[in-house]
Amino acid sequence: MEYLTYPEYLVLGFDETDKFDELYKRAEMTVNLYIRNFYAYKDFESDFEPRKQAVKNAVANQIAYLGRTGIMS
């Protein structure tokens, strides 16, 4: 399951990056910790659209933060 694709990331208004795949994995781990692995028990694709969009935004913002600061832990 993937919360966010690179094209979706760009559509949300974030800058291009050649490190999307690397940053995505770290961002996904962070968001999963915050949402207490909610999607380990629920299907992301069939979930309530506003909640899905909030998760996509959280992952995108986390990717941007990691890319901007270089902080990886």
Predicted model as a PDB file, atoms N, CA, C, CB and O in Angstrom, pLDDT in the B-factor column:
MODEL        1                                                                  
ATOM      1  N   MET A   1       0.833  -1.167   0.000  1.00 80.00           N  
ATOM      2  CA  MET A   1       0.000   0.000   0.000  1.00 80.00           C  
ATOM      3  C   MET A   1       0.885   1.240   0.000  1.00 80.00           C  
ATOM      4  CB  MET A   1      -0.952  -0.007   1.204  1.00 80.00           C  
ATOM      5  O   MET A   1       1.877   1.316   0.724  1.00 80.00           O  
ATOM      6  N   GLU A   2       0.515   2.179  -0.804  1.00 94.00           N  
ATOM      7  CA  GLU A   2       1.260   3.421  -0.909  1.00 94.00           C  
ATOM      8  C   GLU A   2       0.308   4.582  -0.635  1.00 94.00           C  
ATOM      9  CB  GLU A   2       1.930   3.559  -2.310  1.00 94.00           C  
ATOM     10  O   GLU A   2      -0.747   4.683  -1.261  1.00 94.00           O  
ATOM     11  N   TYR A   3       0.674   5.446   0.287  1.00 98.00           N  
ATOM     12  CA  TYR A   3      -0.182   6.573   0.628  1.00 98.00           C  
ATOM     13  C   TYR A   3      -0.159   7.671  -0.426  1.00 98.00           C  
ATOM     14  CB  TYR A   3       0.230   7.141   1.954  1.00 98.00           C  
ATOM     15  O   TYR A   3      -1.168   8.334  -0.668  1.00 98.00           O  
ATOM     16  N   LEU A   4       0.998   7.855  -1.050  1.00 98.00           N  
ATOM     17  CA  LEU A   4       1.203   9.013  -1.906  1.00 98.00           C  
ATOM     18  C   LEU A   4       2.141   8.656  -3.050  1.00 98.00           C  
ATOM     19  CB  LEU A   4       1.763  10.194  -1.099  1.00 98.00           C  
ATOM     20  O   LEU A   4       3.165   8.006  -2.841  1.00 98.00           O  
ATOM     21  N   THR A   5       1.792   9.078  -4.253  1.00 98.00           N  
ATOM     22  CA  THR A   5       2.685   8.891  -5.399  1.00 98.00           C  
ATOM     23  C   THR A   5       3.424  10.206  -5.664  1.00 98.00           C  
ATOM     24  CB  THR A   5       1.886   8.431  -6.672  1.00 98.00           C  
ATOM     25  O   THR A   5       3.034  11.268  -5.180  1.00 98.00           O  
ATOM     26  N   TYR A   6       4.480  10.102  -6.431  1.00 98.00           N  
ATOM     27  CA  TYR A   6       5.245  11.307  -6.761  1.00 98.00           C  
ATOM     28  C   TYR A   6       4.393  12.317  -7.537  1.00 98.00           C  
ATOM     29  CB  TYR A   6       6.491  10.936  -7.578  1.00 98.00           C  
ATOM     30  O   TYR A   6       4.446  13.507  -7.225  1.00 98.00           O  
ATOM     31  N   PRO A   7       3.609  11.889  -8.539  1.00 98.00           N  
ATOM     32  CA  PRO A   7       2.747  12.867  -9.214  1.00 98.00           C  
ATOM     33  C   PRO A   7       1.753  13.555  -8.262  1.00 98.00           C  
ATOM     34  CB  PRO A   7       1.983  12.181 -10.333  1.00 98.00           C  
ATOM     35  O   PRO A   7       1.491  14.750  -8.403  1.00 98.00           O  
ATOM     36  N   GLU A   8       1.207  12.817  -7.310  1.00 98.00           N  
ATOM     37  CA  GLU A   8       0.303  13.423  -6.322  1.00 98.00           C  
ATOM     38  C   GLU A   8       1.051  14.440  -5.466  1.00 98.00           C  
ATOM     39  CB  GLU A   8      -0.333  12.336  -5.425  1.00 98.00           C  
ATOM     40  O   GLU A   8       0.517  15.498  -5.136  1.00 98.00           O  
ATOM     41  N   TYR A   9       2.274  14.115  -5.113  1.00 98.00           N  
ATOM     42  CA  TYR A   9       3.130  15.014  -4.329  1.00 98.00           C  
ATOM     43  C   TYR A   9       3.298  16.351  -5.059  1.00 98.00           C  
ATOM     44  CB  TYR A   9       4.520  14.362  -4.067  1.00 98.00           C  
ATOM     45  O   TYR A   9       3.196  17.420  -4.457  1.00 98.00           O  
ATOM     46  N   LEU A  10       3.553  16.268  -6.347  1.00 98.00           N  
ATOM     47  CA  LEU A  10       3.734  17.484  -7.147  1.00 98.00           C  
ATOM     48  C   LEU A  10       2.430  18.261  -7.281  1.00 98.00           C  
ATOM     49  CB  LEU A  10       4.276  17.133  -8.534  1.00 98.00           C  
ATOM     50  O   LEU A  10       2.434  19.490  -7.211  1.00 98.00           O  
ATOM     51  N   VAL A  11       1.313  17.559  -7.474  1.00 98.00           N  
ATOM     52  CA  VAL A  11       0.010  18.210  -7.592  1.00 98.00           C  
ATOM     53  C   VAL A  11      -0.346  18.966  -6.310  1.00 98.00           C  
ATOM     54  CB  VAL A  11      -1.076  17.172  -7.913  1.00 98.00           C  
ATOM     55  O   VAL A  11      -1.023  19.993  -6.360  1.00 98.00           O  
ATOM     56  N   LEU A  12       0.105  18.463  -5.180  1.00 98.00           N  
ATOM     57  CA  LEU A  12      -0.140  19.145  -3.909  1.00 98.00           C  
ATOM     58  C   LEU A  12       0.659  20.438  -3.781  1.00 98.00           C  
ATOM     59  CB  LEU A  12       0.196  18.223  -2.753  1.00 98.00           C  
ATOM     60  O   LEU A  12       0.470  21.196  -2.829  1.00 98.00           O  
ATOM     61  N   GLY A  13       1.551  20.692  -4.737  1.00 97.00           N  
ATOM     62  CA  GLY A  13       2.275  21.957  -4.759  1.00 97.00           C  
ATOM     63  C   GLY A  13       3.685  21.914  -4.211  1.00 97.00           C  
ATOM     64  O   GLY A  13       4.295  22.962  -4.000  1.00 97.00           O  
ATOM     65  N   PHE A  14       4.217  20.721  -3.976  1.00 97.00           N  
ATOM     66  CA  PHE A  14       5.567  20.604  -3.445  1.00 97.00           C  
ATOM     67  C   PHE A  14       6.585  20.601  -4.576  1.00 97.00           C  
ATOM     68  CB  PHE A  14       5.705  19.334  -2.599  1.00 97.00           C  
ATOM     69  O   PHE A  14       6.272  20.241  -5.711  1.00 97.00           O  
ATOM     70  N   ASP A  15       7.799  21.004  -4.251  1.00 95.00           N  
ATOM     71  CA  ASP A  15       8.867  21.094  -5.242  1.00 95.00           C  
ATOM     72  C   ASP A  15       9.343  19.716  -5.685  1.00 95.00           C  
ATOM     73  CB  ASP A  15      10.035  21.890  -4.683  1.00 95.00           C  
ATOM     74  O   ASP A  15       9.238  18.736  -4.947  1.00 95.00           O  
ATOM     75  N   GLU A  16       9.863  19.664  -6.892  1.00 95.00           N  
ATOM     76  CA  GLU A  16      10.425  18.423  -7.409  1.00 95.00           C  
ATOM     77  C   GLU A  16      11.617  17.995  -6.565  1.00 95.00           C  
ATOM     78  CB  GLU A  16      10.839  18.584  -8.881  1.00 95.00           C  
ATOM     79  O   GLU A  16      12.352  18.830  -6.037  1.00 95.00           O  
ATOM     80  N   THR A  17      11.798  16.679  -6.445  1.00 95.00           N  
ATOM     81  CA  THR A  17      12.939  16.124  -5.730  1.00 95.00           C  
ATOM     82  C   THR A  17      13.355  14.824  -6.388  1.00 95.00           C  
ATOM     83  CB  THR A  17      12.608  15.900  -4.236  1.00 95.00           C  
ATOM     84  O   THR A  17      12.513  14.057  -6.857  1.00 95.00           O  
ATOM     85  N   ASP A  18      14.644  14.581  -6.421  1.00 95.00           N  
ATOM     86  CA  ASP A  18      15.125  13.315  -6.972  1.00 95.00           C  
ATOM     87  C   ASP A  18      15.290  12.269  -5.870  1.00 95.00           C  
ATOM     88  CB  ASP A  18      16.458  13.524  -7.708  1.00 95.00           C  
ATOM     89  O   ASP A  18      15.764  11.162  -6.127  1.00 95.00           O  
ATOM     90  N   LYS A  19      14.898  12.620  -4.648  1.00 96.00           N  
ATOM     91  CA  LYS A  19      15.018  11.708  -3.506  1.00 96.00           C  
ATOM     92  C   LYS A  19      13.657  11.267  -2.982  1.00 96.00           C  
ATOM     93  CB  LYS A  19      15.807  12.371  -2.386  1.00 96.00           C  
ATOM     94  O   LYS A  19      13.552  10.829  -1.837  1.00 96.00           O  
ATOM     95  N   PHE A  20      12.614  11.374  -3.802  1.00 97.00           N  
ATOM     96  CA  PHE A  20      11.267  11.073  -3.334  1.00 97.00           C  
ATOM     97  C   PHE A  20      11.162   9.680  -2.731  1.00 97.00           C  
ATOM     98  CB  PHE A  20      10.283  11.210  -4.470  1.00 97.00           C  
ATOM     99  O   PHE A  20      10.624   9.521  -1.635  1.00 97.00           O  
ATOM    100  N   ASP A  21      11.672   8.664  -3.433  1.00 96.00           N  
ATOM    101  CA  ASP A  21      11.525   7.285  -2.942  1.00 96.00           C  
ATOM    102  C   ASP A  21      12.190   7.092  -1.582  1.00 96.00           C  
ATOM    103  CB  ASP A  21      12.120   6.298  -3.950  1.00 96.00           C  
ATOM    104  O   ASP A  21      11.615   6.473  -0.687  1.00 96.00           O  
ATOM    105  N   GLU A  22      13.390   7.619  -1.433  1.00 94.00           N  
ATOM    106  CA  GLU A  22      14.111   7.501  -0.160  1.00 94.00           C  
ATOM    107  C   GLU A  22      13.372   8.246   0.956  1.00 94.00           C  
ATOM    108  CB  GLU A  22      15.550   8.048  -0.302  1.00 94.00           C  
ATOM    109  O   GLU A  22      13.186   7.719   2.053  1.00 94.00           O  
ATOM    110  N   LEU A  23      12.959   9.470   0.661  1.00 97.00           N  
ATOM    111  CA  LEU A  23      12.279  10.281   1.663  1.00 97.00           C  
ATOM    112  C   LEU A  23      10.892   9.735   1.977  1.00 97.00           C  
ATOM    113  CB  LEU A  23      12.177  11.722   1.191  1.00 97.00           C  
ATOM    114  O   LEU A  23      10.424   9.832   3.111  1.00 97.00           O  
ATOM    115  N   TYR A  24      10.238   9.165   0.976  1.00 98.00           N  
ATOM    116  CA  TYR A  24       8.901   8.615   1.183  1.00 98.00           C  
ATOM    117  C   TYR A  24       8.908   7.542   2.270  1.00 98.00           C  
ATOM    118  CB  TYR A  24       8.357   8.034  -0.125  1.00 98.00           C  
ATOM    119  O   TYR A  24       8.043   7.540   3.146  1.00 98.00           O  
ATOM    120  N   LYS A  25       9.866   6.644   2.218  1.00 96.00           N  
ATOM    121  CA  LYS A  25       9.924   5.551   3.199  1.00 96.00           C  
ATOM    122  C   LYS A  25      10.025   6.089   4.616  1.00 96.00           C  
ATOM    123  CB  LYS A  25      11.112   4.628   2.908  1.00 96.00           C  
ATOM    124  O   LYS A  25       9.344   5.605   5.521  1.00 96.00           O  
ATOM    125  N   ARG A  26      10.872   7.088   4.809  1.00 96.00           N  
ATOM    126  CA  ARG A  26      11.026   7.676   6.142  1.00 96.00           C  
ATOM    127  C   ARG A  26       9.775   8.440   6.561  1.00 96.00           C  
ATOM    128  CB  ARG A  26      12.240   8.607   6.174  1.00 96.00           C  
ATOM    129  O   ARG A  26       9.366   8.381   7.721  1.00 96.00           O  
ATOM    130  N   ALA A  27       9.172   9.153   5.622  1.00 97.00           N  
ATOM    131  CA  ALA A  27       7.950   9.896   5.921  1.00 97.00           C  
ATOM    132  C   ALA A  27       6.815   8.942   6.271  1.00 97.00           C  
ATOM    133  CB  ALA A  27       7.551  10.782   4.732  1.00 97.00           C  
ATOM    134  O   ALA A  27       6.050   9.199   7.201  1.00 97.00           O  
ATOM    135  N   GLU A  28       6.707   7.856   5.538  1.00 97.00           N  
ATOM    136  CA  GLU A  28       5.669   6.862   5.809  1.00 97.00           C  
ATOM    137  C   GLU A  28       5.829   6.273   7.211  1.00 97.00           C  
ATOM    138  CB  GLU A  28       5.713   5.742   4.756  1.00 97.00           C  
ATOM    139  O   GLU A  28       4.843   6.102   7.929  1.00 97.00           O  
ATOM    140  N   MET A  29       7.056   5.965   7.597  1.00 96.00           N  
ATOM    141  CA  MET A  29       7.304   5.425   8.942  1.00 96.00           C  
ATOM    142  C   MET A  29       6.858   6.423  10.005  1.00 96.00           C  
ATOM    143  CB  MET A  29       8.802   5.082   9.128  1.00 96.00           C  
ATOM    144  O   MET A  29       6.231   6.038  10.992  1.00 96.00           O  
ATOM    145  N   THR A  30       7.175   7.692   9.814  1.00 95.00           N  
ATOM    146  CA  THR A  30       6.812   8.716  10.778  1.00 95.00           C  
ATOM    147  C   THR A  30       5.298   8.860  10.890  1.00 95.00           C  
ATOM    148  CB  THR A  30       7.438  10.048  10.394  1.00 95.00           C  
ATOM    149  O   THR A  30       4.756   8.912  11.994  1.00 95.00           O  
ATOM    150  N   VAL A  31       4.623   8.923   9.757  1.00 97.00           N  
ATOM    151  CA  VAL A  31       3.168   9.067   9.770  1.00 97.00           C  
ATOM    152  C   VAL A  31       2.523   7.824  10.376  1.00 97.00           C  
ATOM    153  CB  VAL A  31       2.630   9.312   8.341  1.00 97.00           C  
ATOM    154  O   VAL A  31       1.568   7.942  11.144  1.00 97.00           O  
ATOM    155  N   ASN A  32       3.023   6.643  10.048  1.00 97.00           N  
ATOM    156  CA  ASN A  32       2.476   5.414  10.635  1.00 97.00           C  
ATOM    157  C   ASN A  32       2.598   5.411  12.158  1.00 97.00           C  
ATOM    158  CB  ASN A  32       3.188   4.192  10.057  1.00 97.00           C  
ATOM    159  O   ASN A  32       1.692   4.959  12.856  1.00 97.00           O  
ATOM    160  N   LEU A  33       3.708   5.911  12.663  1.00 97.00           N  
ATOM    161  CA  LEU A  33       3.852   6.015  14.123  1.00 97.00           C  
ATOM    162  C   LEU A  33       2.800   6.949  14.694  1.00 97.00           C  
ATOM    163  CB  LEU A  33       5.263   6.512  14.501  1.00 97.00           C  
ATOM    164  O   LEU A  33       2.185   6.649  15.717  1.00 97.00           O  
ATOM    165  N   TYR A  34       2.596   8.071  14.041  1.00 96.00           N  
ATOM    166  CA  TYR A  34       1.642   9.065  14.527  1.00 96.00           C  
ATOM    167  C   TYR A  34       0.209   8.538  14.502  1.00 96.00           C  
ATOM    168  CB  TYR A  34       1.740  10.334  13.694  1.00 96.00           C  
ATOM    169  O   TYR A  34      -0.562   8.783  15.430  1.00 96.00           O  
ATOM    170  N   ILE A  35      -0.149   7.810  13.433  1.00 97.00           N  
ATOM    171  CA  ILE A  35      -1.522   7.297  13.316  1.00 97.00           C  
ATOM    172  C   ILE A  35      -1.659   5.893  13.905  1.00 97.00           C  
ATOM    173  CB  ILE A  35      -1.955   7.285  11.848  1.00 97.00           C  
ATOM    174  O   ILE A  35      -2.673   5.222  13.717  1.00 97.00           O  
ATOM    175  N   ARG A  36      -0.622   5.467  14.617  1.00 97.00           N  
ATOM    176  CA  ARG A  36      -0.614   4.175  15.317  1.00 97.00           C  
ATOM    177  C   ARG A  36      -0.935   3.011  14.394  1.00 97.00           C  
ATOM    178  CB  ARG A  36      -1.606   4.197  16.461  1.00 97.00           C  
ATOM    179  O   ARG A  36      -1.719   2.124  14.732  1.00 97.00           O  
ATOM    180  N   ASN A  37      -0.305   3.034  13.209  1.00 97.00           N  
ATOM    181  CA  ASN A  37      -0.459   1.953  12.221  1.00 97.00           C  
ATOM    182  C   ASN A  37      -1.917   1.642  11.900  1.00 97.00           C  
ATOM    183  CB  ASN A  37       0.219   0.697  12.724  1.00 97.00           C  
ATOM    184  O   ASN A  37      -2.285   0.481  11.723  1.00 97.00           O  
ATOM    185  N   PHE A  38      -2.731   2.667  11.828  1.00 97.00           N  
ATOM    186  CA  PHE A  38      -4.150   2.535  11.559  1.00 97.00           C  
ATOM    187  C   PHE A  38      -4.422   1.700  10.307  1.00 97.00           C  
ATOM    188  CB  PHE A  38      -4.775   3.905  11.414  1.00 97.00           C  
ATOM    189  O   PHE A  38      -5.347   0.888  10.282  1.00 97.00           O  
ATOM    190  N   TYR A  39      -3.611   1.906   9.272  1.00 97.00           N  
ATOM    191  CA  TYR A  39      -3.862   1.216   8.004  1.00 97.00           C  
ATOM    192  C   TYR A  39      -3.288  -0.193   7.954  1.00 97.00           C  
ATOM    193  CB  TYR A  39      -3.294   2.016   6.875  1.00 97.00           C  
ATOM    194  O   TYR A  39      -3.339  -0.847   6.912  1.00 97.00           O  
ATOM    195  N   ALA A  40      -2.757  -0.654   9.044  1.00 95.00           N  
ATOM    196  CA  ALA A  40      -2.412  -2.070   9.153  1.00 95.00           C  
ATOM    197  C   ALA A  40      -3.688  -2.883   9.330  1.00 95.00           C  
ATOM    198  CB  ALA A  40      -1.432  -2.317  10.336  1.00 95.00           C  
ATOM    199  O   ALA A  40      -3.705  -4.088   9.078  1.00 95.00           O  
ATOM    200  N   TYR A  41      -4.762  -2.214   9.766  1.00 95.00           N  
ATOM    201  CA  TYR A  41      -6.030  -2.874  10.058  1.00 95.00           C  
ATOM    202  C   TYR A  41      -7.173  -2.422   9.150  1.00 95.00           C  
ATOM    203  CB  TYR A  41      -6.405  -2.630  11.488  1.00 95.00           C  
ATOM    204  O   TYR A  41      -8.239  -3.037   9.146  1.00 95.00           O  
ATOM    205  N   LYS A  42      -6.963  -1.373   8.397  1.00 96.00           N  
ATOM    206  CA  LYS A  42      -7.998  -0.816   7.536  1.00 96.00           C  
ATOM    207  C   LYS A  42      -7.410  -0.561   6.157  1.00 96.00           C  
ATOM    208  CB  LYS A  42      -8.584   0.491   8.138  1.00 96.00           C  
ATOM    209  O   LYS A  42      -6.250  -0.168   6.034  1.00 96.00           O  
ATOM    210  N   ASP A  43      -8.205  -0.784   5.125  1.00 97.00           N  
ATOM    211  CA  ASP A  43      -7.748  -0.570   3.751  1.00 97.00           C  
ATOM    212  C   ASP A  43      -7.718   0.929   3.438  1.00 97.00           C  
ATOM    213  CB  ASP A  43      -8.664  -1.318   2.744  1.00 97.00           C  
ATOM    214  O   ASP A  43      -8.737   1.615   3.518  1.00 97.00           O  
ATOM    215  N   PHE A  44      -6.546   1.413   3.084  1.00 98.00           N  
ATOM    216  CA  PHE A  44      -6.373   2.833   2.792  1.00 98.00           C  
ATOM    217  C   PHE A  44      -7.225   3.269   1.609  1.00 98.00           C  
ATOM    218  CB  PHE A  44      -4.909   3.140   2.517  1.00 98.00           C  
ATOM    219  O   PHE A  44      -7.885   4.306   1.675  1.00 98.00           O  
ATOM    220  N   GLU A  45      -7.222   2.500   0.535  1.00 96.00           N  
ATOM    221  CA  GLU A  45      -7.917   2.886  -0.689  1.00 96.00           C  
ATOM    222  C   GLU A  45      -9.424   3.042  -0.498  1.00 96.00           C  
ATOM    223  CB  GLU A  45      -7.652   1.868  -1.763  1.00 96.00           C  
ATOM    224  O   GLU A  45     -10.038   3.894  -1.141  1.00 96.00           O  
ATOM    225  N   SER A  46     -10.021   2.247   0.363  1.00 97.00           N  
ATOM    226  CA  SER A  46     -11.471   2.324   0.551  1.00 97.00           C  
ATOM    227  C   SER A  46     -11.865   3.169   1.765  1.00 97.00           C  
ATOM    228  CB  SER A  46     -12.042   0.928   0.698  1.00 97.00           C  
ATOM    229  O   SER A  46     -13.035   3.198   2.145  1.00 97.00           O  
ATOM    230  N   ASP A  47     -10.910   3.847   2.364  1.00 97.00           N  
ATOM    231  CA  ASP A  47     -11.192   4.644   3.547  1.00 97.00           C  
ATOM    232  C   ASP A  47     -11.901   5.955   3.178  1.00 97.00           C  
ATOM    233  CB  ASP A  47      -9.894   4.939   4.304  1.00 97.00           C  
ATOM    234  O   ASP A  47     -12.003   6.318   2.007  1.00 97.00           O  
ATOM    235  N   PHE A  48     -12.373   6.631   4.184  1.00 95.00           N  
ATOM    236  CA  PHE A  48     -13.044   7.921   4.099  1.00 95.00           C  
ATOM    237  C   PHE A  48     -12.118   8.934   3.422  1.00 95.00           C  
ATOM    238  CB  PHE A  48     -13.467   8.416   5.508  1.00 95.00           C  
ATOM    239  O   PHE A  48     -10.989   9.136   3.871  1.00 95.00           O  
ATOM    240  N   GLU A  49     -12.586   9.570   2.350  1.00 97.00           N  
ATOM    241  CA  GLU A  49     -11.733  10.432   1.513  1.00 97.00           C  
ATOM    242  C   GLU A  49     -11.049  11.572   2.285  1.00 97.00           C  
ATOM    243  CB  GLU A  49     -12.561  11.023   0.399  1.00 97.00           C  
ATOM    244  O   GLU A  49      -9.857  11.790   2.066  1.00 97.00           O  
ATOM    245  N   PRO A  50     -11.726  12.305   3.168  1.00 98.00           N  
ATOM    246  CA  PRO A  50     -11.018  13.361   3.901  1.00 98.00           C  
ATOM    247  C   PRO A  50      -9.862  12.829   4.762  1.00 98.00           C  
ATOM    248  CB  PRO A  50     -11.999  14.111   4.783  1.00 98.00           C  
ATOM    249  O   PRO A  50      -8.832  13.492   4.888  1.00 98.00           O  
ATOM    250  N   ARG A  51     -10.024  11.651   5.346  1.00 98.00           N  
ATOM    251  CA  ARG A  51      -8.936  11.084   6.154  1.00 98.00           C  
ATOM    252  C   ARG A  51      -7.786  10.674   5.250  1.00 98.00           C  
ATOM    253  CB  ARG A  51      -9.432   9.870   6.982  1.00 98.00           C  
ATOM    254  O   ARG A  51      -6.625  10.897   5.592  1.00 98.00           O  
ATOM    255  N   LYS A  52      -8.087  10.079   4.104  1.00 98.00           N  
ATOM    256  CA  LYS A  52      -7.040   9.708   3.149  1.00 98.00           C  
ATOM    257  C   LYS A  52      -6.262  10.949   2.717  1.00 98.00           C  
ATOM    258  CB  LYS A  52      -7.649   8.995   1.915  1.00 98.00           C  
ATOM    259  O   LYS A  52      -5.034  10.919   2.648  1.00 98.00           O  
ATOM    260  N   GLN A  53      -6.971  12.033   2.428  1.00 98.00           N  
ATOM    261  CA  GLN A  53      -6.310  13.254   1.992  1.00 98.00           C  
ATOM    262  C   GLN A  53      -5.437  13.825   3.101  1.00 98.00           C  
ATOM    263  CB  GLN A  53      -7.340  14.287   1.546  1.00 98.00           C  
ATOM    264  O   GLN A  53      -4.359  14.352   2.824  1.00 98.00           O  
ATOM    265  N   ALA A  54      -5.879  13.732   4.339  1.00 98.00           N  
ATOM    266  CA  ALA A  54      -5.073  14.212   5.468  1.00 98.00           C  
ATOM    267  C   ALA A  54      -3.778  13.410   5.583  1.00 98.00           C  
ATOM    268  CB  ALA A  54      -5.875  14.120   6.785  1.00 98.00           C  
ATOM    269  O   ALA A  54      -2.722  13.977   5.866  1.00 98.00           O  
ATOM    270  N   VAL A  55      -3.851  12.101   5.367  1.00 98.00           N  
ATOM    271  CA  VAL A  55      -2.650  11.264   5.424  1.00 98.00           C  
ATOM    272  C   VAL A  55      -1.723  11.617   4.265  1.00 98.00           C  
ATOM    273  CB  VAL A  55      -3.021   9.756   5.384  1.00 98.00           C  
ATOM    274  O   VAL A  55      -0.510  11.717   4.452  1.00 98.00           O  
ATOM    275  N   LYS A  56      -2.278  11.806   3.074  1.00 98.00           N  
ATOM    276  CA  LYS A  56      -1.456  12.199   1.924  1.00 98.00           C  
ATOM    277  C   LYS A  56      -0.737  13.519   2.207  1.00 98.00           C  
ATOM    278  CB  LYS A  56      -2.327  12.327   0.650  1.00 98.00           C  
ATOM    279  O   LYS A  56       0.454  13.657   1.926  1.00 98.00           O  
ATOM    280  N   ASN A  57      -1.471  14.490   2.767  1.00 98.00           N  
ATOM    281  CA  ASN A  57      -0.863  15.778   3.104  1.00 98.00           C  
ATOM    282  C   ASN A  57       0.221  15.628   4.162  1.00 98.00           C  
ATOM    283  CB  ASN A  57      -1.928  16.754   3.592  1.00 98.00           C  
ATOM    284  O   ASN A  57       1.266  16.273   4.075  1.00 98.00           O  
ATOM    285  N   ALA A  58      -0.016  14.788   5.152  1.00 98.00           N  
ATOM    286  CA  ALA A  58       0.982  14.569   6.203  1.00 98.00           C  
ATOM    287  C   ALA A  58       2.249  13.954   5.634  1.00 98.00           C  
ATOM    288  CB  ALA A  58       0.414  13.670   7.305  1.00 98.00           C  
ATOM    289  O   ALA A  58       3.353  14.375   5.978  1.00 98.00           O  
ATOM    290  N   VAL A  59       2.100  12.969   4.773  1.00 98.00           N  
ATOM    291  CA  VAL A  59       3.272  12.334   4.167  1.00 98.00           C  
ATOM    292  C   VAL A  59       4.020  13.339   3.291  1.00 98.00           C  
ATOM    293  CB  VAL A  59       2.855  11.095   3.333  1.00 98.00           C  
ATOM    294  O   VAL A  59       5.247  13.418   3.341  1.00 98.00           O  
ATOM    295  N   ALA A  60       3.285  14.098   2.498  1.00 98.00           N  
ATOM    296  CA  ALA A  60       3.918  15.090   1.622  1.00 98.00           C  
ATOM    297  C   ALA A  60       4.681  16.137   2.422  1.00 98.00           C  
ATOM    298  CB  ALA A  60       2.868  15.772   0.747  1.00 98.00           C  
ATOM    299  O   ALA A  60       5.808  16.489   2.075  1.00 98.00           O  
ATOM    300  N   ASN A  61       4.071  16.630   3.484  1.00 98.00           N  
ATOM    301  CA  ASN A  61       4.754  17.620   4.322  1.00 98.00           C  
ATOM    302  C   ASN A  61       5.975  17.034   5.014  1.00 98.00           C  
ATOM    303  CB  ASN A  61       3.797  18.177   5.362  1.00 98.00           C  
ATOM    304  O   ASN A  61       6.985  17.716   5.183  1.00 98.00           O  
ATOM    305  N   GLN A  62       5.884  15.784   5.410  1.00 97.00           N  
ATOM    306  CA  GLN A  62       7.026  15.130   6.049  1.00 97.00           C  
ATOM    307  C   GLN A  62       8.167  14.955   5.042  1.00 97.00           C  
ATOM    308  CB  GLN A  62       6.608  13.758   6.639  1.00 97.00           C  
ATOM    309  O   GLN A  62       9.331  15.151   5.390  1.00 97.00           O  
ATOM    310  N   ILE A  63       7.844  14.591   3.803  1.00 97.00           N  
ATOM    311  CA  ILE A  63       8.861  14.467   2.756  1.00 97.00           C  
ATOM    312  C   ILE A  63       9.550  15.811   2.544  1.00 97.00           C  
ATOM    313  CB  ILE A  63       8.230  13.964   1.429  1.00 97.00           C  
ATOM    314  O   ILE A  63      10.777  15.884   2.482  1.00 97.00           O  
ATOM    315  N   ALA A  64       8.758  16.868   2.434  1.00 97.00           N  
ATOM    316  CA  ALA A  64       9.327  18.204   2.232  1.00 97.00           C  
ATOM    317  C   ALA A  64      10.222  18.599   3.407  1.00 97.00           C  
ATOM    318  CB  ALA A  64       8.205  19.243   2.048  1.00 97.00           C  
ATOM    319  O   ALA A  64      11.293  19.173   3.207  1.00 97.00           O  
ATOM    320  N   TYR A  65       9.792  18.299   4.615  1.00 96.00           N  
ATOM    321  CA  TYR A  65      10.570  18.624   5.799  1.00 96.00           C  
ATOM    322  C   TYR A  65      11.911  17.856   5.804  1.00 96.00           C  
ATOM    323  CB  TYR A  65       9.756  18.303   7.071  1.00 96.00           C  
ATOM    324  O   TYR A  65      12.972  18.433   6.040  1.00 96.00           O  
ATOM    325  N   LEU A  66      11.830  16.575   5.545  1.00 96.00           N  
ATOM    326  CA  LEU A  66      13.063  15.766   5.521  1.00 96.00           C  
ATOM    327  C   LEU A  66      14.016  16.258   4.446  1.00 96.00           C  
ATOM    328  CB  LEU A  66      12.734  14.281   5.286  1.00 96.00           C  
ATOM    329  O   LEU A  66      15.222  16.351   4.675  1.00 96.00           O  
ATOM    330  N   GLY A  67      13.482  16.572   3.277  1.00 94.00           N  
ATOM    331  CA  GLY A  67      14.325  17.057   2.187  1.00 94.00           C  
ATOM    332  C   GLY A  67      14.946  18.409   2.486  1.00 94.00           C  
ATOM    333  O   GLY A  67      16.100  18.660   2.139  1.00 94.00           O  
ATOM    334  N   ARG A  68      14.185  19.273   3.127  1.00 93.00           N  
ATOM    335  CA  ARG A  68      14.659  20.638   3.418  1.00 93.00           C  
ATOM    336  C   ARG A  68      15.697  20.652   4.545  1.00 93.00           C  
ATOM    337  CB  ARG A  68      13.473  21.541   3.796  1.00 93.00           C  
ATOM    338  O   ARG A  68      16.700  21.362   4.466  1.00 93.00           O  
ATOM    339  N   THR A  69      15.448  19.870   5.581  1.00 94.00           N  
ATOM    340  CA  THR A  69      16.332  19.923   6.759  1.00 94.00           C  
ATOM    341  C   THR A  69      17.471  18.925   6.719  1.00 94.00           C  
ATOM    342  CB  THR A  69      15.534  19.690   7.998  1.00 94.00           C  
ATOM    343  O   THR A  69      18.528  19.146   7.311  1.00 94.00           O  
ATOM    344  N   GLY A  70      17.244  17.810   6.005  1.00 88.00           N  
ATOM    345  CA  GLY A  70      18.255  16.757   5.995  1.00 88.00           C  
ATOM    346  C   GLY A  70      18.236  15.898   7.252  1.00 88.00           C  
ATOM    347  O   GLY A  70      19.047  14.982   7.387  1.00 88.00           O  
ATOM    348  N   ILE A  71      17.319  16.185   8.172  1.00 86.00           N  
ATOM    349  CA  ILE A  71      17.198  15.404   9.399  1.00 86.00           C  
ATOM    350  C   ILE A  71      16.491  14.110   9.061  1.00 86.00           C  
ATOM    351  CB  ILE A  71      16.432  16.190  10.509  1.00 86.00           C  
ATOM    352  O   ILE A  71      15.363  14.134   8.567  1.00 86.00           O  
ATOM    353  N   MET A  72      17.131  12.976   9.317  1.00 78.00           N  
ATOM    354  CA  MET A  72      16.564  11.699   8.903  1.00 78.00           C  
ATOM    355  C   MET A  72      16.185  10.789  10.060  1.00 78.00           C  
ATOM    356  CB  MET A  72      17.526  10.993   8.022  1.00 78.00           C  
ATOM    357  O   MET A  72      15.857   9.623   9.843  1.00 78.00           O  
ATOM    358  N   SER A  73      16.226  11.295  11.268  1.00 72.00           N  
ATOM    359  CA  SER A  73      15.814  10.464  12.408  1.00 72.00           C  
ATOM    360  C   SER A  73      15.114  11.319  13.439  1.00 72.00           C  
ATOM    361  CB  SER A  73      17.027   9.747  13.043  1.00 72.00           C  
ATOM    362  O   SER A  73      14.688  10.812  14.476  1.00 72.00           O  
TER     363      SER A  73                                                      
ENDMDL                                                                          
END                                                                             
